[in-house]
Every structure is written in C-alpha cells, then in structure tokens.
Amino acid sequence: MPYAPIAIDREALTIMNVPFPDLETLESTAEAIGSNMFEGFQPTRKGIEIIRDYCLGKIPFAQLTATAKEKSYE
C-alpha cells in the first residue's frame, strides 16, 4: 500500500483532527506515526488518540503494546 500523508495542523495542534495539548507532543506523536507508516501502519483517529495518550503518559507501554497486538486501534 502506498504512503499517504495525514492531516497535521501545527497551528490548531491536531493530527487528523485529534487535539494535542502542545506542539512538542504533537510533533513526537507525528514522528512516531510517520515512522510506522513507512512500515505499513495506516493511522486511524482512534490509533492517533492511543499514541497521543501514551506520549502523554496516560496509558502504560504494556497497554499500548496490547492494543497494537489486538489491532484494537482500528
């Protein structure tokens, strides 16, 4: 599947309309998503919310990996 860019709005602090509290979190999340997209990951709004919450420390790594294994981010 070809790489397709996602909507990132640094002024509104959103990725695919998912809000972020600050530019640093938005950019670290965008970098993580971008790296995984080159490996075939297709981001969804729910997936971005999960990655954002992990970057903010709201969910532990174990929950992030369990979610990825179950593909419950789709």
ZIDA-V97872 format. One line per field, one symbol per residue. ss: DSSP state (a for helix, b for strand, c for the rest). burial: b if it has 9 or more other ideal C-beta (glycine too) atoms within 8 Angstrom, else e. A space follows every 10 residues. Layout:
# ZIDA-V97872
ss: ???
burial: ???
This chain:
# ZIDA-V97872
ss: cccccccbbc cccbbccbbc ccaaaaaaaa aaaaaaaccc ccccaaaaaa aaaaaccccc aaaaaaaaaa cccc
burial: eeeeebeeee eebbbbebeb eeeebbbbbb ebbeebbeee eebbeebbbb bbbbbeeeee eebbeebeee eebe
